[in-house]
Amino acid sequence: PGCHPRSGGRTANPGGLVLSRKLNSFDATVTPAIAAFLDGGPARLMAEIRLTYFNSSSARALMELLEQLDEAAGNGAEITIDWYCDPDDDITREFAEDIASDVSNAKVSILDLDAD
């Protein structure tokens, strides 16, 4: 993840993260990097999720990530998550909506992927 200072505090924009079918690198690098950033005190983090494929492993990783971000938001961080779904993929959209309904502190928006 990239951390870019901006006026009003610390801001992180994780950029183009890709969840592959093997999530070892995600668990080993992204999760601790976000935790280290958030441990620095109140911060602002903007994340985009663009899911084109998911399985039980990526679903678990996304649930854990959203739990981590929601906890940080409960501790004073400003967390915004834009979750983009294929408008024709009801299963992915329902998954996103289910996960987002469990988030109480961070702001989660479910949006349509562009047709690009």
C-alpha angles and dihedrals in degrees: 000000000000121000115204121183114226135171113287096035143308118334129189126196109184092203123200104356115173121202106209125192087265108062100183093105091048093052092043099047116014100043095050092043092054090045091051091049092049093046087066090077134263110356142158120247126182117192134181123201117197109178119192096159134014140175135175093285095051090043090055092047092050092048091051092046093051091047089052092049094044091052090051090050089052087055094054106277117132104235123182122179123187108194112195119201134182103257089221095052106085094174095057092044092050090049091051092047092049093050093044091052088063092055110093105166108034122067111246123185122188109212137175119257112240116253091241 
